[in-house]
Amino acid sequence: MDDQTGPCIDSDSWALEAPDLDEIEAAIGNVATLCNVTPVLESAALNKRLNGRLLVKAEGLQRTGSFKLRGAVNRITQLNEGECRRGVIAFSSGNHGQAVAAAAKHFGIHALIVMPSDVSPLKLRKTTELGAEVVFYNKATQDREEVTARIVKSRGLVLVPPYDDRRIVAGAATLGLELLRQVASLGTSLDALVVNCSGGGLTAGCALARNALSPSTALIACEPEAFDDTARSLKLGTRVRNDLAAQSICDALQSPMPGQLTFKINREAIDECITVTDAEVIDAMAVASEEFGLVVEPGGAASLAAVLSGKVSIADKVVGITFSGSNIDRESFVKLLSRLETPVSAWRTHEL
């Protein structure tokens, strides 16, 4: 597919330019109205086994269970009074939708979320419990941006996109700044930062934070094997789409193609882009549970999967990863871990 702006993307060229450091620092103050400072964790057993130091940004402990709240809050705090009265709309497989719903509720604004018909029941329930109106679309036959655009036109709602807006990217960048400053407070710095990547908002935000605070840190993007649009786009030099029939357990990492703004940032910033399999992700989810006591959704565990699989080596290095989301219901979590071929306790003796 050719590199085009989607029907829902803000045509304002300002919105599609990268935020500067002043904007990101201002975003820290904005997101503090609703977001938590999430911890950086490490496991002595894991570090010993990997022969390096792995620092985990546990963003799944964020309110609404993912990093998405940062961008949603930063965008919604900048709405004017007229826009607040009109209400907001977002398209999302779950995490961004919950974030927009939570931020809108906090500020007393109506929110409508366009979600796939096969959305996780947990993510749907949490979104509606936050008071959002939900409209469904069929991923196999409908384009979510076209569905959203029709509603925007008919109802006059303000779009809060999941990644293609400088205010969203600035919000995501607060995670990167927060992480790098936490790492510095530990008396060290990162040799590499591995980021779960879909539309590219978190990756772009972390890229801007890395450029400002730790330019020698390598930035590694991690995608599901079946949704490798960023890797292919980087190789071709233009944005390309994923196959509509593609399947992955990583429901949070299934954007149809990289964003216009995010790709502009990421094509200059990503040092390496790798993919992980569903089996590798399940293994990472199990290890996250055993070593960190955390439930991590599949898309949130991709960066750990990259490390455990040996695709990213941390030997004699300090490497940061993002646990970017925790929104998975108990039944699905148990069902996925039941597919694990080797018990997680055996992982410690597995040769990487």
N, C-alpha and C positions, 0 to 999 in steps of 0.2 A: 504493500500500500504506500502511496506517496505521503509525504510529511505535511499534514494539514492541521489547521486549528479546528477542533471539534465544534459542534453547534452550540455548546454551552460555555465555551471558554470566553472569559472576559476579553472583549476586543480592545479594551484600554491598554495601550502599549506599556503604560506605567506599571500596571498590575503584573505584566509578564516580563519585568526586569528583576534581576536579583536584588534582594534587600542588602543594604550595607550594614556594617557592624553596629552603627548607632541604632538602626531599626531593630536589630536583634537584641541589643541591650535593653531597648525600650520594651520589647516583647516580653522580656523576663519579668518586668513589673506588671505587664498586662496579665500574663498567665498566672501570676501569683494570686490573683483574685479567686482562683478555683483549683489550680493544679498543685500537687505535692512535689517536693524535691525527693526524687526516688533514690534509693541507695545503690552503691557500687559494692558488689559482693565478690568473694573469691573462695575457692575450696582448696585447702592444703593438699588433699588427696589428689585432686585433679591436676593441680600444678606439678606435683611430684611425678604423676604418670605422664604428663605431657612435656616434662622437662623445661617448663617455662612458667610465666605468670599470666594467668587469664583473669581479666577484670570484667565483671558482668554488670551492665547497667540494667537493673531490674525494673524496667518501665512498665511491666505488667502489673506492678503494684500501684500504678497511677490510678486516680479516679477514672471510672469508666473502663478500666482494664487495658488501656493502651496509650501510646504516645499521641494519638490523634487529638486528644483533648487540648493539647498545647496550641495547635494551629487553629482549631475551632474557636477557642477563647480569644486568641489574638485577633482573629478576623472579626468576630462578633462585637468585641469591645470597640471596634472602629466604625460600626454602623452609625449613621446619623438618625435623628428622631423619625424622619419620614420612612427610612428603611426599616427601622424597628417596628413601626406600625404595619408595614406591608408583610412582615414575616420572612422567614428564610427557608431555603430548600437545599437539599444535598442528595447526591447519589452515592450509594455505599453498599458494600457487602456486609457491613455490620459495625466495624469499629469507628469509622468516621461518622456514621449515622448516629451511633450512641453519643459520640463526642458533641456533635452539633445539637442533638436533642438536649443533652445536659447543659451545655452553655446557653442555649436558648431559654431553657426553663429557669436557669439562674438569673437571667436578665429580663424575664417576663415577656418573651417573644415567642410567637407561634412558629413551629417547625414542621416541615413536611419532608419525609425521607423516602427516596425512591430506592427500593431494595429488590434484589433478585428473588424470584419465586421460590428458589431452593435455599434461601438464607438460613443460617443456623437458627434453630428454634430459640436458643438462649439469647442470641444477639437481637432477634426480633422482639422477644419478650422484654428485654432490658430497654430497648428503644421505645416501645410503646408505654412502658411503665414510667418513662421520663416525660410522657405527655405528647410525644410526637405523633403526627398523622403519618401513615405509611401507605405508599402506592407500590404495587409490585410490577415487575417486568420479567419477561422470559429471556434469559441470557442467550439461548440458542437462536432466537428469532428476532430479538429486538436490541437496539442500541440504547444503552442507558442514558447517554447524553441527549439523544433525540427525544426520548420519552420525557426527560427533565425539561428540555427546551420548550416542548409543547405546554407543559404546565407553567413554566415561567411566563410564557406569552399570554396564557389565558388568565392567570391569577396574579401576575405582577410580583411574585416572590423574588427575593434576593438570593442569588446563588452563592453558596459557600462550597467551593470545589474542594476535593480531597487533597490536591497538591498543586494545581496550576494557578497559583496566586502568590505574590511576594509576601503577603501577610501570613498565609498558611506556611510557607517555607520558613519565614522568620520565627514562627511559633515552633516548628520542628527543630530549628537551629538552637533553640534554648536547651534542648536535650543535649546537643553536642557541646555547647559551652559549659553546661552543668557538669557533664561527664569529664571533660578535660580539666576543669578546675578541681573536681574531686580527685582525679588521678594525681594532679600536681600536689594536692594536700597530703597525699600518701608518700610524697618525696620521690616520685618517678614520672615518667612520660611514656606515651604509647609508641611502640614501633609500628603498629598497625591497628586500624579500627575496621571491624567487619560489621556491615550494616545490612539488615534485611531490606530487600528492594522490590518494589512493585511499580507504582507510578513514578517513584523516585523522589518523593517529597522529603522523607527522612534522610535519604542518602544526600540529597542536595543541601539540606540543613546542616548535616554533619560535615559536609564538604566546606561550607562557608565557615563553620566554627573551627575546623581543622586549619583552614587557610589563615585564620586570624590568630589562633593561639598555639598551634603545633604543626607548622608547615612541613616538617620532616616526617610526620606520621603518614604511612601509606593508607589509602582508603580503598577498601575492598567491598564491592557490592555482591550480595548473595541472593540468588533467585531460585525458585523451583525449576526443576529440569524441564517441565512442560511449559513454563511461562518465562522463557529466557529472552524476552523482547529487548531488554536493556543490553544484554550481551550481543545480540544480533544487530541492534541499532548502532552500537559503538563500532562494531566491525564494518558496517556498511556506511557509516557516517550520516545516516538519516533515520528517523523514527520508523519502525515497522511494527505491525500488529501481531498479536498472538492468534493462534488458530482458535476459532470459536468453539471447536469441539475438544479443546485441550482439557485435561483433567489433572487435578492435584488435590491432596488433602490440605494444602496451604490456602484456605479460602481467603485469607487476608492479603495474599500476594497474587491476585489474579486480575490486575488492571489490564485493559485490552492493549495498551501501548504506553510507552513513556510519555510524560507530560511535555508540553512545548517548553515551558520555563525550566522544568527540572532537567530535561535533557540538555538544554543549553548550558546549564551549570555542570551537570555530571559528565558530559563528554570531555570537559577540560580537567575534571577533578578526579575521576575514578582511575586508580592505578591498576586494578584488576577486577574482573567480573566473573564469578564462578557460579555453577549450578549445583544443586543437591537433589537427591532422589527422595521419594516419600519414605523409603525404608531408613535412610540416613536421618531424616527428620524425626521419625518415630523413636529411633535410638536416642536422639538428642533430648526429646521430651522426657524419656525415661531417666536419663542422666540428670537432667535439670531437677526432676522430682527427688531423686536419691541424694544428689550432692548439695542441692540448694534448698530443698524442701518447698519447691515452687511448682505450681501448675502453669505450664506455658503452652499456649495454643500452637498448632503446627507452624503457621507463618512466623510466629515469634521465636521459634527455635531454629530457624534456618541457619543463622550465623553460628550457633553452637554446632550444628550438624557439619558445617564446613570445617570446623576445627577438629571435631572428633573423627571425621572421615579421613583426615590427613590432607585434605585439599588446601587448607591453610595451616602451615606449621607454626607453632609458637615456641619451638625449641630455642632456648637461650634468648627469648624475646619477652617483651611485655605487650600483650595484645588485648584490646578491648572488644567486646561484642555487645550487641543489643538484644535483650529479651523484650521485644517491642509490644507484645500483647499476651493476655492471659484469658481471653474470652472463648472458653470451650466448656461445654456442659459435661457433667460427670460421666454420663453414659458414653458419650463419644470418646472421652479421654480414655476410659477403661477399655473400650472396644479397640481403639488404635493400639494401645500398649499390648493388648492380647495378640497382636500381629507380630510382635517382636520375636524374631527367630531365636535369639540368644538372651537368656535372662540378664537383666542389667547388672546384677552382681558379678557376672562373668566378664563384664567390660574391662575391669581393671587389669585383667591378664591378656587382653586382646592386643596384639601387636599392631601399632599404627604404621 
